[in-house]
Amino acid sequence: MRVIAGVQSLLAHSRIYLPLSAACFGKVTPSTRQARHYGVGKIPQSMVDAPLDRIRNVGIMAHIDAGKTTSTERMLYIAGVTSFTGEVDKGDTVMDYMDQERERGITITSAAISFPWNDFRFNFIDTPGHVDFTVEVERSLRVLDGAVAVYDAVKGIQAQSVTVWRQAQRHDVPCVALINKMDRPNASATRTLRHMEEKLDICPIVMQLPIGIGTDFKGVVDLLDLKLMRWPGKLECREFSVEDLTALPKEKELLEKALEARQEMFEKLAETDETFTEHYLEVGGEAAKVDVDLARAALRRATISRAALPVFYGSALRNCGMEPVLDAVVRYLPAPHELSKNAVPDYAKEFCAFVFKVVHDKRRGPLVFMRVYAGEVRAGMEFYNVNRQCIERATRIILISADEYNEVHSIGAGNIAVVVGLKQAGTGDTLTALAAGSTSAKAAKASKRKPRKLQEETTEAPEYVSLPGMKVPEPVFFCSVEVESAASQPALDHAMANMCQEDPSLRVSVTDQNETILAGMGELHLEVIKDRLRREYKVAASFGKPQVAYRETIAKPHTHLFEKTFLYNERKYPVKLKLEMSRLDADVYEDDADNILQDMSYDRSAELNAILTGDSGVERLEALRDGLEEACLSVGPLSGCPLRAVTIKILELECKPFTPLDVLVSAATACFVQGLRGATIQLIEPIMELQITVPPSHFTTVVGDLTSNRRGMVDDIQEDDIEGHILTAHAPLEGLRGYASTLRRNTSGLANFSMNLIHYAPVTADAHEKAVKSMVFTYGAGDVL
């Protein structure tokens, strides 16, 4: 047992540090070691086997610099996990463990940690707030049951805050909110609450009344219990005072404000929960007569159903207001078994888990993070990987405590586990017990169909089932990578393979000229990969200039006639196929790699109706669709960029009655690929939404630069008494190169901005030729590593 001096042994036993995070992988620096409190070297199995109703799988999410990591560090401190509070600026936080994170002062990768709070076990994940690393938020929310959404009291709801909120919506993750930085000058709780209603389309229910604001912020009043809570504002302090506000004669004015806010809280709650509405009407709408326990139960129901958002106030930097947020996680966010999305009826009590993260450790190999949905994972257990159709064995089940690895015998349903020994598993994979998977493996080999998704309806028993995956965005920037010598190529390939297994948003391919292409979510994303390649893998390589990852589509309708006699099983099958290919009729396009073929139809002539109707006709039509979908995966002929938004109409089809379906698949693929070479191709480019905060003195300069030099369009302008002008605009990503430096220079550092990918749009005629010429190599042309 190792205990930091100054922390009592009793606290060490009651606050056990159980990290599950890559935060502890690799070398632990002295500053890191000092920042951590080491609880016990061996984790009790009783803690691992916590009942389902005592588990909370939660994350923390927000826009960059809203205070997520600082809030997490304060929570770890007051829970007894760390011996003193880590600071982002000092680079001694537990959760930001990478060198790149400490140097930049931002979170780059999601990091998980487990700790107890009031007899509950928290599996807690800190997520990044930068748009380049949004896949880390996506993968975390996929396995979480709840989240703490942190908002900046000064800047309100910012662009990435909206993005992560939508991600939480997509995964049905209920949230509680923390309005942070209440101690900052110009903080405004009212403005942030208004933004929640306008931008998040949610009903915020204020649970506290702040005592003062800005530099006068001292604490809060709990509106349900009418308790006055004050914090000393000291970082190295776990104590705060709680007083009954109704028993304080000197606080009559504060009590009146609290009673008024309490009444408003109950009125809003009555709008979101029918059961509470009945109770509220029964007591005549008098807040004093409301049953607080009924109100809490109603708020829990409204939160879990995402009908309401409980809101709390605090200042993470001053260690104020974190305890009520942790209590809110227990009271209002669900346990694993309370969400229907966690049900896996196809597996009943058999083991089933979802892999959401892989991290490579130099000594132990791949560390596979998984959410266990059914059964339990045990050391020595064999798994069947549904997605990759392979069998692997777990050598160890571990929980990680700082730089110490703690083995456990098993981890049950509802928990997050780290497994050693799995070489093939990747993000998004479904794992089952070997007993259930062995039959599936035979069925998978006999049937070449893709694994069925859990949510798909089927009247027959599924042969094997994969859990719903996660949305991985397509890369928007790419660059070439070249090693200094051929002897270094294997090391580069190894490093890239490892990083691609860790990061599903990173893509690596090799062109026909044997050139390695690295594609990512942004310039910062690529910079981090470059730095990791140099530091972690010791690979010396040169990188080309980052280029925008355009997409290609068909500019105007093009018709192509294909005729060929296929030799299949020593028989000849002539096929004549005529296609009309075009692009989806729209002004903007989603970058949907799973639905490149947006529409397929056929001419309703008598000849085609005879061939493509009836049971055999439907099979022919599906075969043609399979061939065309496969063809759409090929790269565009103009720049080697991926195709998007394709529509196809079958004009003619002639074939023998018993032509094999495989022949029709090949014919459709060949016809499209040949026809694409003669079609007019249009580039479509990523369009970014920007939110720019600029003082009035620099407003004209910023708008002029955006619209004149960067092909931008201003969508909305709001005036704020504190922030000045808040611009919402959109512009092509190509035009935003170096925008941060330009904005800082033009406004003397007084303006700031954030951006987010919203869609793709056709490149304008004057920019089209320039874009094609700027591509010194092609993205996507070649084999994927």
BALUMLO-250573 format. One line per 3 residues: their letters; for each residue x, y, z of C-alpha. Coordinates in steps of 0.25 Angstrom, whole numbers, plus 5000, padded with zeros to 4 digits. Example, Ala and Ser with C-alpha at 12.3 -4.5 7.8 and 13.67 -1.06 7.14 Angstrom:
AS = 5049:4982:5031 ~ 5055:4996:5029
This chain:
MRV = 5000:5000:5000 ~ 5005:5014:4996 ~ 4999:5026:5002
IAG = 5004:5040:5000 ~ 5008:5048:5012 ~ 4998:5057:5018
VQS = 4986:5048:5014 ~ 4981:5040:5026 ~ 4980:5025:5025
LLA = 4965:5024:5027 ~ 4963:5034:5015 ~ 4972:5025:5007
HSR = 4963:5013:5010 ~ 4950:5020:5007 ~ 4954:5027:4994
IYL = 4960:5017:4985 ~ 4966:5021:4972 ~ 4962:5012:4961
PLS = 4966:5018:4948 ~ 4962:5011:4935 ~ 4969:5021:4927
AAC = 4980:5023:4917 ~ 4983:5034:4926 ~ 4992:5025:4933
FGK = 4999:5018:4921 ~ 5014:5021:4918 ~ 5024:5029:4926
VTP = 5019:5036:4939 ~ 5026:5049:4941 ~ 5030:5054:4955
STR = 5019:5065:4954 ~ 5009:5054:4950 ~ 5013:5045:4962
QAR = 5012:5057:4972 ~ 4998:5060:4967 ~ 4992:5046:4970
HYG = 4987:5040:4982 ~ 4990:5025:4982 ~ 4979:5018:4990
VGK = 4982:5003:4991 ~ 4991:4995:4982 ~ 4981:4984:4981
IPQ = 4966:4987:4978 ~ 4956:4980:4986 ~ 4947:4970:4977
SMV = 4935:4976:4985 ~ 4937:4989:4979 ~ 4938:4983:4965
DAP = 4925:4975:4967 ~ 4917:4987:4971 ~ 4902:4985:4969
LDR = 4896:4991:4956 ~ 4888:5002:4964 ~ 4901:5007:4970
IRN = 4908:5009:4957 ~ 4908:5022:4949 ~ 4915:5022:4935
VGI = 4917:5037:4932 ~ 4925:5046:4924 ~ 4928:5061:4924
MAH = 4927:5069:4911 ~ 4927:5083:4907 ~ 4934:5093:4897
IDA = 4949:5095:4898 ~ 4953:5103:4910 ~ 4940:5102:4917
GKT = 4946:5096:4929 ~ 4944:5081:4927 ~ 4957:5076:4931
TST = 4958:5086:4943 ~ 4944:5081:4948 ~ 4949:5067:4947
ERM = 4961:5069:4955 ~ 4953:5076:4966 ~ 4944:5064:4966
LYI = 4955:5055:4968 ~ 4961:5063:4979 ~ 4948:5064:4987
AGV = 4946:5049:4985 ~ 4959:5047:4991 ~ 4966:5041:4979
TSF = 4977:5052:4978 ~ 4985:5058:4989 ~ 4984:5072:4983
TGE = 4977:5079:4971 ~ 4984:5077:4957 ~ 4985:5090:4949
VDK = 4983:5090:4933 ~ 4993:5101:4932 ~ 5003:5094:4941
GDT = 5002:5081:4933 ~ 5000:5073:4945 ~ 4986:5068:4943
VMD = 4982:5053:4944 ~ 4973:5053:4932 ~ 4982:5061:4922
YMD = 4993:5051:4922 ~ 4999:5052:4908 ~ 5011:5061:4906
QER = 5003:5068:4894 ~ 4992:5071:4904 ~ 5001:5076:4915
ERG = 5008:5085:4905 ~ 4996:5091:4898 ~ 4987:5091:4910
ITI = 4976:5084:4904 ~ 4969:5070:4904 ~ 4973:5062:4892
TSA = 4968:5048:4896 ~ 4957:5043:4905 ~ 4962:5038:4918
AIS = 4954:5029:4928 ~ 4955:5028:4943 ~ 4947:5020:4953
FPW = 4945:5025:4967 ~ 4935:5024:4979 ~ 4925:5035:4983
NDF = 4916:5033:4995 ~ 4915:5017:4993 ~ 4914:5019:4978
RFN = 4924:5015:4967 ~ 4926:5025:4956 ~ 4932:5021:4943
FID = 4936:5035:4939 ~ 4941:5039:4925 ~ 4947:5053:4922
TPG = 4945:5056:4907 ~ 4952:5066:4898 ~ 4945:5080:4894
HVD = 4953:5082:4881 ~ 4946:5079:4868 ~ 4958:5071:4862
FTV = 4956:5061:4873 ~ 4940:5060:4873 ~ 4941:5045:4870
EVE = 4947:5043:4884 ~ 4933:5049:4889 ~ 4926:5040:4880
RSL = 4932:5027:4885 ~ 4931:5031:4899 ~ 4916:5035:4898
RVL = 4913:5022:4891 ~ 4916:5014:4904 ~ 4912:5024:4915
DGA = 4899:5025:4922 ~ 4899:5040:4926 ~ 4908:5052:4924
VAV = 4911:5065:4931 ~ 4910:5077:4921 ~ 4919:5088:4925
YDA = 4916:5102:4920 ~ 4924:5115:4921 ~ 4917:5126:4929
VKG = 4924:5137:4921 ~ 4923:5132:4907 ~ 4910:5124:4908
IQA = 4907:5112:4899 ~ 4918:5111:4888 ~ 4919:5104:4875
QSV = 4925:5091:4880 ~ 4916:5091:4892 ~ 4904:5090:4882
TVW = 4911:5079:4875 ~ 4914:5070:4887 ~ 4900:5072:4891
RQA = 4895:5067:4878 ~ 4904:5055:4880 ~ 4898:5052:4893
QRH = 4884:5053:4887 ~ 4888:5043:4876 ~ 4892:5033:4887
DVP = 4880:5036:4896 ~ 4890:5041:4907 ~ 4883:5049:4918
CVA = 4891:5060:4924 ~ 4892:5070:4936 ~ 4898:5084:4934
LIN = 4909:5091:4941 ~ 4910:5106:4938 ~ 4925:5108:4941
KMD = 4933:5121:4943 ~ 4923:5128:4951 ~ 4934:5135:4958
RPN = 4939:5142:4945 ~ 4936:5156:4942 ~ 4925:5158:4932
ASA = 4919:5144:4936 ~ 4904:5143:4933 ~ 4895:5132:4937
TRT = 4883:5138:4931 ~ 4889:5139:4917 ~ 4895:5124:4918
LRH = 4881:5119:4922 ~ 4874:5127:4910 ~ 4885:5120:4901
MEE = 4881:5106:4906 ~ 4867:5108:4902 ~ 4870:5115:4888
KLD = 4882:5106:4884 ~ 4880:5093:4891 ~ 4864:5093:4890
ICP = 4863:5088:4904 ~ 4856:5092:4917 ~ 4867:5096:4927
IVM = 4862:5094:4942 ~ 4871:5103:4951 ~ 4874:5095:4963
QLP = 4881:5106:4971 ~ 4881:5121:4973 ~ 4895:5127:4972
IGI = 4900:5136:4983 ~ 4907:5147:4976 ~ 4913:5146:4962
GTD = 4926:5150:4956 ~ 4936:5153:4967 ~ 4925:5153:4977
FKG = 4921:5139:4975 ~ 4922:5132:4989 ~ 4913:5120:4988
VVD = 4899:5115:4984 ~ 4885:5112:4990 ~ 4880:5098:4988
LLD = 4865:5101:4984 ~ 4860:5088:4987 ~ 4864:5087:5002
LKL = 4867:5102:5004 ~ 4881:5100:5008 ~ 4891:5111:5008
MRW = 4904:5105:5003 ~ 4917:5113:5003 ~ 4932:5109:4999
PGK = 4944:5115:5004 ~ 4950:5117:4990 ~ 4963:5110:4994
LEC = 4968:5099:4985 ~ 4974:5090:4996 ~ 4961:5089:5003
REF = 4950:5078:5004 ~ 4941:5085:5013 ~ 4929:5094:5011
SVE = 4918:5100:5020 ~ 4903:5096:5019 ~ 4893:5104:5026
DLT = 4878:5104:5027 ~ 4874:5117:5020 ~ 4860:5117:5027
ALP = 4868:5118:5040 ~ 4876:5130:5037 ~ 4869:5143:5041
KEK = 4880:5151:5034 ~ 4878:5145:5021 ~ 4863:5149:5019
ELL = 4865:5156:5006 ~ 4873:5144:5001 ~ 4862:5135:5005
EKA = 4851:5143:4998 ~ 4859:5141:4985 ~ 4861:5127:4987
LEA = 4846:5124:4990 ~ 4843:5132:4977 ~ 4853:5123:4969
RQE = 4848:5111:4976 ~ 4834:5114:4971 ~ 4839:5116:4957
MFE = 4847:5102:4958 ~ 4834:5095:4962 ~ 4826:5101:4951
KLA = 4836:5097:4940 ~ 4837:5083:4946 ~ 4822:5082:4945
ETD = 4823:5085:4930 ~ 4832:5073:4928 ~ 4825:5062:4936
ETF = 4811:5058:4937 ~ 4811:5051:4950 ~ 4817:5063:4957
TEH = 4807:5072:4950 ~ 4796:5065:4957 ~ 4803:5066:4970
YLE = 4806:5081:4968 ~ 4791:5084:4965 ~ 4787:5076:4977
VGG = 4795:5085:4986 ~ 4789:5098:4979 ~ 4802:5101:4972
EAA = 4808:5105:4986 ~ 4823:5102:4986 ~ 4823:5101:5001
KVD = 4814:5089:5001 ~ 4821:5081:4990 ~ 4827:5068:4994
VDL = 4842:5069:4991 ~ 4843:5054:4989 ~ 4833:5054:4979
ARA = 4839:5066:4972 ~ 4853:5059:4972 ~ 4846:5046:4966
ALR = 4840:5055:4955 ~ 4853:5062:4952 ~ 4860:5048:4951
RAT = 4849:5044:4941 ~ 4850:5056:4933 ~ 4865:5056:4932
ISR = 4866:5042:4928 ~ 4855:5044:4917 ~ 4863:5056:4913
AAL = 4851:5065:4915 ~ 4859:5074:4925 ~ 4873:5078:4928
PVF = 4876:5081:4943 ~ 4885:5093:4944 ~ 4896:5095:4955
YGS = 4906:5107:4957 ~ 4920:5106:4961 ~ 4935:5111:4959
ALR = 4944:5099:4956 ~ 4956:5108:4957 ~ 4953:5112:4972
NCG = 4948:5098:4975 ~ 4933:5103:4977 ~ 4921:5095:4974
MEP = 4926:5082:4970 ~ 4920:5073:4981 ~ 4905:5076:4977
VLD = 4909:5072:4963 ~ 4914:5059:4968 ~ 4901:5057:4976
AVV = 4893:5061:4964 ~ 4900:5050:4956 ~ 4895:5040:4967
RYL = 4881:5045:4968 ~ 4877:5049:4954 ~ 4885:5041:4944
PAP = 4882:5026:4941 ~ 4888:5013:4946 ~ 4892:5004:4934
HEL = 4880:4995:4935 ~ 4870:5007:4935 ~ 4873:5010:4920
SKN = 4866:5002:4909 ~ 4877:5004:4900 ~ 4886:4996:4909
AVP = 4877:4984:4907 ~ 4883:4972:4898 ~ 4872:4962:4898
DYA = 4879:4954:4887 ~ 4889:4950:4897 ~ 4881:4949:4910
KEF = 4890:4945:4921 ~ 4902:4941:4911 ~ 4914:4950:4911
CAF = 4913:4962:4901 ~ 4922:4975:4901 ~ 4925:4986:4892
VFK = 4939:4991:4889 ~ 4940:5006:4889 ~ 4955:5009:4891
VVH = 4968:5003:4888 ~ 4982:5008:4894 ~ 4995:5001:4891
DKR = 5004:4999:4903 ~ 5019:4996:4899 ~ 5020:4985:4910
RGP = 5006:4979:4909 ~ 5001:4981:4895 ~ 4987:4986:4892
LVF = 4979:4990:4904 ~ 4964:4988:4900 ~ 4954:4997:4906
MRV = 4940:4990:4906 ~ 4926:4993:4912 ~ 4920:4980:4917
YAG = 4905:4979:4914 ~ 4902:4965:4918 ~ 4909:4954:4926
EVR = 4923:4956:4931 ~ 4937:4957:4926 ~ 4947:4947:4933
AGM = 4962:4946:4932 ~ 4966:4934:4922 ~ 4952:4935:4915
EFY = 4951:4933:4900 ~ 4943:4943:4892 ~ 4937:4942:4878
NVN = 4938:4956:4871 ~ 4925:4957:4862 ~ 4931:4968:4853
RQC = 4944:4962:4850 ~ 4939:4947:4851 ~ 4951:4943:4859
IER = 4954:4937:4873 ~ 4963:4943:4883 ~ 4966:4940:4898
ATR = 4967:4950:4909 ~ 4980:4948:4917 ~ 4977:4958:4928
IIL = 4966:4967:4933 ~ 4971:4980:4939 ~ 4968:4993:4946
ISA = 4979:5003:4945 ~ 4983:5011:4958 ~ 4992:5022:4954
DEY = 5005:5015:4949 ~ 5001:5002:4956 ~ 4993:4991:4948
NEV = 4983:4984:4957 ~ 4977:4971:4952 ~ 4963:4966:4956
HSI = 4957:4953:4954 ~ 4944:4958:4947 ~ 4936:4970:4943
GAG = 4921:4969:4942 ~ 4910:4975:4933 ~ 4909:4990:4934
NIA = 4923:4993:4936 ~ 4935:4997:4927 ~ 4947:4988:4927
VVV = 4961:4988:4921 ~ 4965:4974:4915 ~ 4979:4970:4911
GLK = 4982:4959:4901 ~ 4973:4963:4889 ~ 4981:4966:4877
QAG = 4970:4968:4866 ~ 4959:4976:4873 ~ 4956:4990:4869
TGD = 4947:5001:4872 ~ 4932:4998:4869 ~ 4934:4982:4870
TLT = 4924:4973:4877 ~ 4930:4962:4886 ~ 4922:4950:4891
ALA = 4925:4937:4898 ~ 4932:4927:4890 ~ 4921:4917:4893
AGS = 4911:4926:4886 ~ 4920:4931:4876 ~ 4926:4918:4870
TSA = 4912:4914:4864 ~ 4912:4929:4859 ~ 4926:4927:4853
KAA = 4922:4915:4844 ~ 4909:4923:4840 ~ 4918:4935:4837
KAS = 4927:4927:4828 ~ 4915:4920:4821 ~ 4908:4934:4819
KRK = 4916:4945:4813 ~ 4906:4955:4818 ~ 4910:4966:4827
PRK = 4906:4965:4842 ~ 4892:4969:4845 ~ 4891:4981:4854
LQE = 4883:4980:4867 ~ 4872:4990:4863 ~ 4869:4983:4850
ETT = 4855:4976:4850 ~ 4855:4962:4845 ~ 4845:4951:4846
EAP = 4855:4940:4847 ~ 4865:4937:4858 ~ 4878:4945:4855
EYV = 4890:4936:4852 ~ 4899:4946:4859 ~ 4897:4960:4864
SLP = 4906:4972:4865 ~ 4903:4984:4874 ~ 4900:4997:4868
GMK = 4913:5004:4865 ~ 4917:5019:4865 ~ 4917:5030:4855
VPE = 4932:5032:4850 ~ 4934:5045:4842 ~ 4941:5045:4830
PVF = 4955:5052:4829 ~ 4955:5067:4824 ~ 4971:5069:4823
FCS = 4982:5060:4818 ~ 4996:5060:4815 ~ 5008:5051:4810
VEV = 5017:5044:4819 ~ 5031:5040:4815 ~ 5042:5033:4823
ESA = 5057:5036:4821 ~ 5061:5022:4817 ~ 5054:5010:4812
ASQ = 5059:5003:4825 ~ 5050:5012:4833 ~ 5037:5008:4825
PAL = 5034:4996:4834 ~ 5034:5004:4846 ~ 5025:5015:4840
DHA = 5015:5004:4835 ~ 5015:4998:4849 ~ 5013:5012:4856
MAN = 5002:5016:4846 ~ 4995:5002:4848 ~ 4995:5004:4863
MCQ = 4990:5019:4863 ~ 4979:5015:4853 ~ 4974:5004:4862
EDP = 4974:5014:4873 ~ 4967:5025:4865 ~ 4956:5022:4856
SLR = 4956:5036:4850 ~ 4970:5034:4845 ~ 4972:5028:4831
VSV = 4985:5023:4825 ~ 4986:5019:4810 ~ 4997:5016:4800
TDQ = 4996:5022:4786 ~ 4999:5014:4773 ~ 5013:5021:4774
NET = 5015:5015:4787 ~ 5013:5028:4795 ~ 5007:5028:4809
ILA = 4996:5037:4811 ~ 4991:5041:4825 ~ 4977:5047:4826
GMG = 4971:5053:4839 ~ 4960:5062:4844 ~ 4968:5075:4844
ELH = 4982:5082:4844 ~ 4983:5080:4859 ~ 4980:5065:4858
LEV = 4991:5063:4848 ~ 5001:5071:4856 ~ 4998:5062:4868
IKD = 5000:5050:4860 ~ 5013:5055:4854 ~ 5018:5058:4868
RLR = 5014:5044:4874 ~ 5021:5038:4862 ~ 5034:5045:4866
REY = 5033:5043:4881 ~ 5026:5030:4883 ~ 5030:5022:4871
KVA = 5044:5029:4869 ~ 5041:5029:4854 ~ 5048:5041:4846
ASF = 5039:5045:4834 ~ 5036:5057:4826 ~ 5021:5062:4824
GKP = 5015:5069:4812 ~ 5007:5081:4813 ~ 4993:5078:4819
QVA = 4982:5078:4808 ~ 4967:5079:4809 ~ 4960:5066:4806
YRE = 4950:5069:4795 ~ 4940:5060:4790 ~ 4936:5057:4776
TIA = 4922:5056:4770 ~ 4916:5055:4756 ~ 4914:5070:4751
KPH = 4903:5066:4740 ~ 4895:5054:4735 ~ 4904:5044:4727
THL = 4899:5032:4720 ~ 4908:5020:4717 ~ 4906:5007:4710
FEK = 4913:4994:4714 ~ 4914:4981:4706 ~ 4922:4969:4710
TFL = 4921:4954:4710 ~ 4925:4948:4723 ~ 4931:4934:4725
YNE = 4926:4928:4738 ~ 4927:4913:4741 ~ 4931:4910:4727
RKY = 4919:4917:4721 ~ 4917:4930:4713 ~ 4907:4940:4718
PVK = 4906:4953:4709 ~ 4901:4965:4717 ~ 4897:4979:4711
LKL = 4895:4990:4722 ~ 4892:5004:4720 ~ 4892:5014:4731
EMS = 4890:5029:4734 ~ 4898:5034:4745 ~ 4897:5048:4752
RLD = 4898:5054:4765 ~ 4887:5057:4776 ~ 4879:5069:4773
ADV = 4883:5078:4785 ~ 4891:5090:4788 ~ 4898:5084:4800
YED = 4902:5069:4803 ~ 4905:5061:4815 ~ 4918:5054:4816
DAD = 4911:5040:4817 ~ 4921:5029:4813 ~ 4911:5018:4816
NIL = 4901:5024:4806 ~ 4909:5028:4794 ~ 4898:5023:4784
QDM = 4887:5032:4789 ~ 4877:5027:4779 ~ 4875:5015:4769
SYD = 4863:5014:4759 ~ 4860:5008:4746 ~ 4853:5012:4734
RSA = 4838:5007:4734 ~ 4839:5001:4720 ~ 4832:4988:4717
ELN = 4845:4981:4714 ~ 4851:4985:4728 ~ 4838:4983:4735
AIL = 4839:4968:4730 ~ 4853:4966:4734 ~ 4853:4974:4748
TGD = 4840:4970:4754 ~ 4835:4957:4760 ~ 4844:4949:4770
SGV = 4855:4947:4760 ~ 4854:4961:4755 ~ 4856:4966:4770
ERL = 4868:4958:4771 ~ 4874:4963:4758 ~ 4871:4977:4763
EAL = 4878:4975:4776 ~ 4890:4969:4769 ~ 4891:4981:4761
RDG = 4890:4990:4773 ~ 4901:4982:4780 ~ 4910:4984:4768
LEE = 4907:4999:4767 ~ 4909:5001:4782 ~ 4923:4994:4781
ACL = 4926:5003:4769 ~ 4923:5015:4777 ~ 4934:5012:4787
SVG = 4944:5015:4776 ~ 4951:5028:4776 ~ 4948:5039:4767
PLS = 4955:5041:4753 ~ 4958:5056:4755 ~ 4966:5056:4768
GCP = 4966:5042:4774 ~ 4956:5047:4785 ~ 4944:5039:4790
LRA = 4931:5039:4782 ~ 4918:5045:4788 ~ 4904:5047:4785
VTI = 4902:5038:4773 ~ 4889:5035:4767 ~ 4887:5024:4756
KIL = 4876:5021:4746 ~ 4876:5007:4739 ~ 4872:5010:4724
ELE = 4874:4997:4718 ~ 4877:4982:4722 ~ 4879:4970:4713
CKP = 4883:4957:4719 ~ 4880:4942:4718 ~ 4868:4937:4727
FTP = 4878:4929:4736 ~ 4890:4939:4736 ~ 4896:4937:4750
LDV = 4895:4948:4760 ~ 4910:4949:4761 ~ 4911:4953:4747
LVS = 4901:4964:4748 ~ 4909:4969:4760 ~ 4921:4970:4752
AAT = 4914:4976:4740 ~ 4908:4987:4748 ~ 4922:4990:4755
ACF = 4929:4991:4741 ~ 4918:4999:4735 ~ 4919:5010:4745
VQG = 4934:5010:4746 ~ 4935:5011:4731 ~ 4924:5022:4730
LRG = 4930:5030:4741 ~ 4943:5032:4733 ~ 4935:5040:4722
ATI = 4926:5048:4732 ~ 4928:5062:4736 ~ 4933:5062:4750
QLI = 4930:5073:4761 ~ 4938:5075:4773 ~ 4930:5078:4786
EPI = 4937:5084:4798 ~ 4935:5084:4813 ~ 4928:5096:4818
MEL = 4930:5100:4832 ~ 4921:5108:4842 ~ 4928:5118:4850
QIT = 4925:5126:4862 ~ 4933:5138:4864 ~ 4933:5147:4876
VPP = 4939:5161:4873 ~ 4939:5175:4879 ~ 4931:5186:4872
SHF = 4944:5193:4869 ~ 4949:5182:4860 ~ 4936:5177:4854
TTV = 4937:5183:4840 ~ 4951:5177:4839 ~ 4947:5163:4842
VGD = 4935:5163:4833 ~ 4942:5169:4822 ~ 4953:5158:4823
LTS = 4943:5147:4824 ~ 4935:5151:4812 ~ 4946:5157:4803
NRR = 4958:5147:4805 ~ 4951:5134:4810 ~ 4938:5133:4802
GMV = 4931:5134:4815 ~ 4916:5137:4817 ~ 4911:5144:4830
DDI = 4898:5136:4834 ~ 4895:5144:4847 ~ 4900:5155:4856
QED = 4896:5157:4870 ~ 4900:5168:4879 ~ 4904:5165:4893
DIE = 4907:5175:4904 ~ 4919:5168:4909 ~ 4925:5160:4897
GHI = 4922:5171:4887 ~ 4918:5165:4873 ~ 4915:5150:4872
LTA = 4916:5146:4857 ~ 4911:5133:4852 ~ 4916:5130:4838
HAP = 4920:5119:4828 ~ 4932:5118:4819 ~ 4940:5107:4811
LEG = 4950:5100:4820 ~ 4961:5103:4809 ~ 4959:5118:4811
LRG = 4961:5117:4826 ~ 4975:5112:4826 ~ 4983:5121:4836
YAS = 4970:5128:4840 ~ 4974:5127:4855 ~ 4987:5135:4853
TLR = 4980:5145:4844 ~ 4968:5148:4853 ~ 4978:5149:4865
RNT = 4986:5159:4857 ~ 4974:5167:4852 ~ 4968:5169:4865
SGL = 4981:5170:4874 ~ 4977:5157:4881 ~ 4963:5162:4885
ANF = 4954:5153:4876 ~ 4953:5138:4877 ~ 4946:5127:4868
SMN = 4941:5113:4867 ~ 4937:5105:4855 ~ 4930:5092:4852
LIH = 4928:5084:4839 ~ 4913:5085:4835 ~ 4913:5080:4821
YAP = 4919:5079:4807 ~ 4916:5088:4795 ~ 4920:5089:4781
VTA = 4933:5097:4778 ~ 4931:5110:4771 ~ 4935:5111:4757
DAH = 4947:5121:4759 ~ 4952:5112:4771 ~ 4950:5099:4764
EKA = 4962:5099:4755 ~ 4971:5105:4766 ~ 4967:5094:4775
VKS = 4970:5083:4765 ~ 4984:5089:4762 ~ 4987:5090:4777
MVF = 4986:5075:4779 ~ 5000:5070:4778 ~ 4996:5056:4781
TYG = 4983:5049:4782 ~ 4975:5045:4795 ~ 4969:5031:4795
AGD = 4975:5026:4782 ~ 4982:5013:4787 ~ 4981:5002:4797
VL = 4977:5005:4811 ~ 4987:5000:4822
